[in-house]
Amino acid sequence: QVQLVESGGGLVQAGGSLRLSCAASGSFFRINSMGWYRQAPGNQRELVATITTAGSTNYADSVKGRFSISRDNAKNTVYLQMNSLKPEDTAVYYCQVTYVTRGPYWGQGTQVTVSS
């Protein structure tokens, strides 16, 4: 059974930084893409950033230049470094993992709150 364990959320002042982590376990299949999405109250879930096994990345325009996604393939772990945080970044952040033959799978979500 696939499990995604997220960590690193919290409360930070505007301009601060946080680093999210998501570790995937429970499958023998190779991971294809990993990514982060977020959902603010009253809004739909939206893409933040994704990264493929080869390291190709994709970012939402709203986070380009401030957020950086990376992954450790040996540990099946994806990271999201968030710098210069803004109050509008406040949301529940979800990890997503897609395997070559199944998925996507979602983490339980971690709250990020940015105070002004």
N, C-alpha and C positions, 0 to 999 in steps of 0.2 A: 504494500500500500504506500503510495507516494505521500510524503510529508514535506511541507515547506515550513521552516521555522525562521521567523523574522525577528530582528532585534534592532535597537538603535534609535527608536523614535523618542520623542519627548518634547519638552517646552524650551524654547530658545527665543532670545530677543531678536528683533529685526537686525539684519546684518551679520548674524551669527552663522554657525555651521553645525551640521549634523551628518553622521554617517550611518546609513542603513545597511544591514546585512541580511541575506536570505540563504539558508542552507537547505539543499534538496537531498532527500534520501528515500530509499524504499523501492527503487527501480533498477533493473539491470540494463535498461535501454539507455542509449546515448542521448544526452540532452542536445537539442537543437538550439533554440533561442531561450534567453532569459530576459526578464524585464521588470520594470516598475510602472505601476499605474496608481492613480490617486482619485479619491472621491471626496469632495467637499459637501457639506450639508446642502441639500436641495439641488445638487448638480449631478450630472451623469459621471460615471467613471471615465477617466481620460488617460491616455497614454502619457507617460513622463519620459521614459527612455527604454530602449531595448538594445541587446547586444547578442550577436551570433557567436557560434563556437569559434569562428575564424577571427572574431574581434570587430566585426563591422557594427557600428553604432548608429542609433537613430534617436533624435531628441525632439521633444515638443519645442516649438518656437519660444514659448514662455520661459523655458529653463536653459536654453542654449547659452553657453558662456558662464553659467553659474553652477550647473550640476554636471557630474561626471559619473558614468556607469563603467564598471569593470567586473571581471569575473575571474575566478580561480577554477579552471576546469578540473584540476586534480581533486579539489574539495567540493565540486558541484555547488559552488557558492557565488552569488552575485552581490555586488556592492553598489551603493548609490551615495556618492559624496555630494553633499548639498552645501554650497557656500552662498554668501550674500543673500540669506533667506529673507523673504518678504512676508508680510501678513497674508497675502493672497496665496502663499504656498501652504497655508494651513489646510490639512485634509487627513484622511486615513490613507496611508500608502500600502498598496498591495503588491506583493511579489507574484510574478507569473513565470511558469516554466513550461516549455513545450518540448516533448521528447520527439525523436525521429518518427515514432509510430503511434504516439498517443498524446493526449493533452489538448488544450492547455490545462494546467493545474494552478490553483490560486492559494496563496498564503492567507492567514487569518486576518491580516491587516495590522498596521502599527500606526498610532496617532502621532502626527507631527503638528505642533501648535507654535506659531510664530507670533509673538506679541509686538505691538508697535511701541 
